[in-house]
Every structure is written in C-alpha cells, then in structure tokens.
C-alpha cells in the first residue's frame, strides 16, 4: 500500500488534482507529507534522491480511501495493518520539484 500527504488542499487542474508536500519514503512506499493528509502514489515504491525530503508538486487522480488498512486475524479480531487509516491513492500521477518562483 502506498501513502502520500500534502500541505495544501486538493485543487482541480483540468481532470487532475494538484497537491504540494514533502516527499518521503516509508515502509509502505513513497508518500507526500504535510497538512495531516496522506497521499499514496500508485506504483511508486521510493522517491528518487532528487525529490526525497523536498517540496514536490503532485498531480493525478485522487481517490479517498478510508478504513482499508485493517487486517482480520481468525479468532483474534481486527487489527491496524498500517498507520494511515485514511489516505488518498493517486493514480496517473506526475510530479515535479515545487518552486515558489
């Protein structure tokens, strides 16, 4: 499962949404962090070193996922599979380093 977080609200850009955040690698894949939201880029396992720990502008089709991180173990109950019970899965993603200029 991949995770991402952004530091701005999602805004529309044609058929795509746009978010800006800090690129991070976690156990589950590459994420964008900030603003208490998590964004997972579909198919991206790790950020290239030129993006890692830098501000990145991410575009793509965002799908909100809630509660898809639970694992049920027979006779033991349901457990949290990861630390992100709510996140956005980003498909058809493109990204670039974010510049304020």
C-alpha positions in Angstrom: 0.0 0.0 0.0 1.4 3.4 -0.9 0.9 6.7 1.1 1.1 10.4 0.4 0.5 13.6 2.4 0.1 17.2 1.1 0.5 20.6 2.7 -2.2 22.3 0.6 -5.8 21.3 -0.1 -6.5 19.4 -3.2 -7.3 21.8 -6.1 -8.7 21.0 -9.5 -6.4 21.3 -12.5 -8.3 20.0 -15.6 -9.2 16.4 -14.9 -6.4 16.2 -12.4 -6.0 17.3 -8.8 -2.9 19.1 -7.5 -1.2 18.9 -4.1 2.1 20.2 -2.7 4.0 18.5 0.1 7.3 17.0 1.2 8.4 13.7 -0.5 9.2 10.9 2.0 9.9 7.1 1.8 8.1 4.9 4.3 7.7 1.1 4.8 4.7 1.0 2.5 6.1 3.2 -0.3 6.6 6.8 -1.4 4.5 9.4 0.3 3.9 13.2 0.2 3.7 14.6 3.8 2.1 17.7 5.3 -1.3 19.2 6.3 -2.3 15.9 8.1 -3.3 14.2 4.8 -1.6 11.2 3.3 -1.2 10.6 -0.5 0.0 7.3 -1.9 1.3 7.3 -5.5 0.1 4.1 -7.2 3.1 2.2 -8.4 5.9 4.3 -6.8 7.9 2.4 -4.3 10.5 5.0 -3.4 11.3 8.6 -4.4 14.4 9.3 -6.4 17.0 11.2 -4.4 16.4 14.5 -6.2 12.8 14.6 -4.7 13.4 13.0 -1.3 12.7 15.4 1.6 12.0 18.3 -0.8 8.8 20.1 -1.7 7.0 18.4 -4.6 4.0 19.4 -6.7 1.9 16.2 -7.3 -0.8 15.9 -10.0 -3.1 12.9 -10.6 -6.4 11.3 -10.0 -7.0 11.2 -6.2 -9.2 8.5 -4.6 -10.0 8.8 -0.9 -9.5 5.5 0.9 -10.9 5.1 4.5 -10.6 2.0 6.7 -8.8 -0.1 4.0 -5.9 -0.7 6.3 -7.5 -3.2 8.7 -6.4 -6.9 8.8 -8.7 -9.6 10.3 -6.9 -12.4 12.1 -9.0 -15.5 12.7 -10.1 -15.8 16.3 -8.1 -12.8 17.3 -10.0 -9.8 15.9 -9.3 -6.9 13.6 -6.0 -5.0 13.7 -4.5 -1.9 12.2 -2.3 -3.0 9.3 -0.5 0.3 8.9 -0.5 3.8 10.5 -2.8 5.5 7.9 -6.5 4.6 8.3 -7.3 7.5 5.8 -5.3 8.3 2.7 -5.6 9.3 -0.9 -4.5 6.8 -3.6 -3.1 8.8 -6.5 -3.4 7.2 -10.0 -1.8 8.5 -13.2 0.5 10.6 -11.1 3.1 13.1 -12.3 5.3 15.2 -10.1 7.9 17.9 -10.2 10.0 19.9 -7.7 8.0 22.7 -6.3 9.3 26.2 -6.8 7.8 29.4 -5.4 9.3 31.4 -8.2 
